[in-house]
């Protein structure tokens, strides 16, 4: 469950929050962003309260606002998977080498 959350849910939520924060602190008007991204200015205005954006619309907004994708949670999840797999491999190896003598 943690891995599923780390790989799929957390990065999208973090990116969306970064877009919202960039939009709040940006001096670019909704109309200008609409011209750049082809997203309705009213929908951009609703970004502060509504989360009904498609992945493509989020990507265009992220590019227009220069929001970088946060991959730290993905890297941590990969590291955790490798540690768990390494530990399981070590236990299996020790069992087969020293377990049945």
FIDO-708975 format. One line per field, with one value per residue: residue in three letters; x, y, z of N, C-alpha, C, CB in turn. Coordinates in pm, whole numbers, plus 50000, padded with zeros to 5 digits. Glycine has a CB too. Example, Ala and Ser with C-alpha at 12.3 -4.5 7.8 and 13.67 -1.06 7.14 Angstrom:
2
r	(ALA	SER)
n_c1	(51319	51285)
n_c2	(49431	49775)
n_c3	(50780	50708)
ca_c1	(51230	51367)
ca_c2	(49550	49894)
ca_c3	(50780	50714)
c_c1	(51320	51290)
c_c2	(49670	50003)
c_c3	(50780	50787)
cb_c1	(51131	51408)
cb_c2	(49553	49940)
cb_c3	(50905	50572)
REM end
This chain:
101
r	(UNK	UNK	UNK	UNK	UNK	UNK	UNK	UNK	UNK	UNK	UNK	UNK	UNK	UNK	UNK	UNK	UNK	UNK	UNK	UNK	UNK	UNK	UNK	UNK	UNK	UNK	UNK	UNK	UNK	UNK	UNK	UNK	UNK	UNK	UNK	UNK	UNK	UNK	UNK	UNK	UNK	UNK	UNK	UNK	UNK	UNK	UNK	UNK	UNK	UNK	UNK	UNK	UNK	UNK	UNK	UNK	UNK	UNK	UNK	UNK	UNK	UNK	UNK	UNK	UNK	UNK	UNK	UNK	UNK	UNK	UNK	UNK	UNK	UNK	UNK	UNK	UNK	UNK	UNK	UNK	UNK	UNK	UNK	UNK	UNK	UNK	UNK	UNK	UNK	UNK	UNK	UNK	UNK	UNK	UNK	UNK	UNK	UNK	UNK	UNK	UNK)
n_c1	(50083	50193	50391	50238	50107	50331	50441	50234	50026	50126	50332	50173	49995	50175	50284	50058	49998	50227	50185	49954	50057	50249	50082	49942	50146	50229	50261	50134	49850	49519	49406	49628	49763	49569	49587	49840	49816	49576	49359	49053	49006	48840	48841	49105	49101	48942	49118	49215	49021	48909	48976	48959	49121	49261	49530	49683	49618	49724	49993	50044	49995	50196	50424	50388	50400	50647	50699	50870	50895	50849	51042	51126	50977	50927	51188	51252	51069	51157	51409	51331	51200	51416	51575	51410	51382	51652	51696	51519	51633	51883	51803	51692	51918	52095	51941	51937	52211	52302	52091	51982	52161)
n_c2	(49882	50123	50153	50176	50416	50585	50575	50641	50812	51014	51165	51293	51443	51611	51750	51881	52045	52204	52336	52481	52649	52789	52920	53088	53259	53372	53632	53624	53664	53512	53513	53536	53298	53129	53177	53071	52802	52702	52655	52713	53037	53067	52815	52794	52988	52859	52684	52722	52621	52393	52067	51945	51883	51762	51532	51620	51892	51972	51926	52116	52352	52331	52355	52614	52765	52701	52482	52242	51885	51684	51432	51304	51143	50923	50830	50761	50554	50365	50312	50195	49963	49829	49782	49612	49396	49320	49239	49020	48852	48808	48668	48436	48336	48285	48094	47880	47825	47774	47664	47400	47165)
n_c3	(50000	50082	49888	49655	49710	49730	49472	49290	49393	49575	49425	49226	49381	49514	49298	49203	49422	49417	49175	49240	49442	49294	49118	49291	49378	49146	48902	48667	48472	48475	48222	48055	48117	48020	47746	47698	47774	47673	47839	47998	48141	48364	48473	48551	48746	48932	49039	49292	49459	49342	49219	48966	48726	48426	48356	48141	48131	48376	48323	48122	48264	48458	48299	48199	48433	48521	48701	48874	48865	49147	49254	49480	49657	49497	49457	49721	49763	49574	49681	49924	49831	49710	49937	50088	49907	49892	50157	50175	49982	50103	50336	50219	50088	50306	50439	50251	50232	50496	50640	50601	50691)
ca_c1	(50000	50284	50458	50138	50089	50455	50467	50126	49941	50203	50392	50069	49945	50281	50295	49939	50016	50329	50120	49866	50141	50308	49975	49913	50254	50264	50202	50072	49703	49448	49387	49758	49782	49474	49645	49956	49782	49447	49266	48959	49051	48756	48888	49230	49061	48889	49228	49233	48922	48862	49087	48915	49205	49316	49676	49737	49603	49824	50124	50057	50008	50329	50521	50369	50441	50782	50697	50949	50833	50915	51061	51188	50899	50950	51321	51246	50996	51247	51510	51267	51178	51545	51618	51327	51422	51785	51682	51458	51735	51981	51744	51683	52055	52143	51865	51981	52351	52328	51970	51960	52290)
ca_c2	(50000	50237	50166	50228	50558	50658	50583	50694	50915	51125	51258	51374	51539	51709	51835	51965	52148	52296	52419	52575	52749	52874	53005	53191	53356	53419	53758	53599	53667	53393	53524	53506	53153	53066	53186	52982	52661	52669	52615	52820	53119	53040	52689	52828	53061	52760	52599	52739	52545	52275	51985	51867	51907	51641	51525	51704	52032	51995	51932	52246	52455	52318	52411	52759	52826	52652	52401	52120	51766	51635	51288	51254	51033	50807	50780	50696	50427	50274	50273	50104	49836	49763	49736	49496	49285	49278	49167	48890	48774	48769	48564	48314	48288	48229	47972	47772	47793	47725	47617	47256	47098)
ca_c3	(50000	50088	49759	49562	49743	49700	49328	49208	49453	49634	49328	49161	49479	49538	49179	49199	49525	49367	49073	49310	49508	49190	49066	49392	49387	49012	48858	48537	48484	48429	48079	47992	48131	47929	47612	47690	47797	47613	47945	48028	48254	48481	48532	48620	48867	49027	49087	49437	49536	49271	49171	48851	48610	48366	48364	48034	48174	48482	48261	48054	48368	48518	48204	48190	48560	48547	48822	48856	48920	49267	49245	49602	49712	49411	49488	49851	49746	49505	49779	50019	49762	49696	50069	50123	49821	49936	50283	50145	49913	50203	50420	50139	50067	50433	50464	50165	50259	50631	50705	50595	50689)
c_c1	(50088	50351	50363	50118	50212	50477	50359	50054	50024	50267	50290	50015	50048	50293	50177	49950	50122	50271	50031	49947	50205	50204	49942	50020	50294	50193	50135	49921	49643	49429	49515	49789	49688	49525	49759	49914	49655	49350	49180	49005	48967	48799	49020	49199	49008	48997	49247	49136	48882	48981	49051	48991	49254	49468	49741	49728	49702	49963	50147	50070	50146	50436	50510	50417	50581	50789	50771	50878	50916	50922	51120	51110	50915	51087	51322	51175	51084	51354	51454	51244	51309	51596	51540	51365	51561	51779	51622	51558	51841	51928	51735	51821	52111	52071	51916	52128	52370	52208	51954	52094	52282)
c_c2	(50126	50262	50224	50378	50638	50676	50657	50814	51037	51217	51348	51479	51649	51804	51931	52077	52249	52389	52523	52685	52843	52968	53118	53299	53415	53550	53745	53593	53536	53395	53490	53356	53077	53068	53086	52835	52613	52609	52736	52901	53096	52912	52711	52901	52966	52671	52610	52655	52414	52199	51902	51903	51774	51645	51614	51852	52065	52010	52067	52360	52450	52377	52563	52829	52783	52580	52271	52003	51716	51483	51229	51138	50907	50746	50708	50561	50324	50222	50173	49967	49760	49710	49611	49376	49232	49197	49028	48799	48725	48658	48433	48253	48223	48100	47856	47732	47725	47659	47468	47183	46955)
c_c3	(50000	49954	49656	49585	49700	49551	49251	49267	49496	49531	49259	49256	49502	49419	49171	49303	49483	49261	49140	49377	49407	49132	49163	49396	49252	48981	48722	48556	48434	48278	48003	48000	48038	47786	47595	47691	47729	47715	47976	48149	48381	48551	48605	48750	48974	49087	49238	49518	49471	49211	49049	48724	48557	48377	48259	48071	48285	48424	48192	48154	48432	48427	48199	48316	48602	48681	48793	48923	49038	49262	49373	49661	49627	49440	49622	49842	49675	49601	49878	49956	49748	49829	50110	50037	49858	50064	50260	50076	50010	50292	50344	50117	50192	50465	50381	50191	50394	50699	50708	50581	50732)
cb_c1	(49905	50390	50513	50005	50063	50573	50482	50028	49866	50311	50469	49955	49910	50415	50301	49813	50056	50447	50036	49780	50249	50369	49850	49899	50374	50227	50309	50127	49644	49313	49339	49872	49759	49339	49695	50050	49768	49467	49343	48819	49046	48608	48905	49321	48954	48786	49357	49216	48800	48761	49135	48766	49325	49271	49723	49662	49459	49823	50140	49937	49900	50360	50500	50222	50343	50882	50550	51092	50818	50841	51149	51199	50750	50940	51423	51175	50865	51313	51563	51134	51116	51647	51599	51177	51422	51874	51596	51332	51800	52022	51604	51616	52145	52125	51717	51963	52436	52376	51854	51867	52387)
cb_c2	(49999	50214	50030	50153	50576	50586	50445	50587	50858	51069	51180	51285	51470	51637	51749	51882	52083	52217	52333	52501	52682	52788	52922	53127	53292	53313	53866	53467	53787	53382	53665	53588	53110	53136	53329	53009	52638	52571	52563	52763	53266	53029	52581	52916	53167	52674	52635	52885	52628	52314	51893	51886	52000	51626	51379	51679	52059	51879	51818	52270	52437	52170	52352	52791	52789	52767	52373	52138	51655	51683	51254	51365	51071	50846	50893	50786	50450	50343	50397	50162	49860	49860	49847	49529	49329	49399	49247	48909	48856	48890	48607	48344	48403	48331	47996	47812	47918	47838	47674	47220	47169)
cb_c3	(50122	50196	49712	49579	49893	49759	49271	49182	49573	49724	49224	49109	49611	49563	49053	49224	49659	49309	48975	49414	49590	49078	49038	49529	49452	48906	48853	48473	48406	48499	48043	48059	48276	47937	47584	47807	47942	47497	48074	48052	48216	48440	48423	48529	48833	48959	49017	49474	49556	49160	49281	48830	48645	48217	48347	47902	48221	48583	48159	47963	48475	48548	48065	48166	48670	48545	48871	48914	48811	49395	49127	49704	49722	49263	49488	49952	49667	49385	49852	50067	49622	49636	50174	50105	49674	49956	50381	50056	49803	50287	50469	50003	50023	50547	50435	50021	50252	50716	50639	50477	50775)
REM end
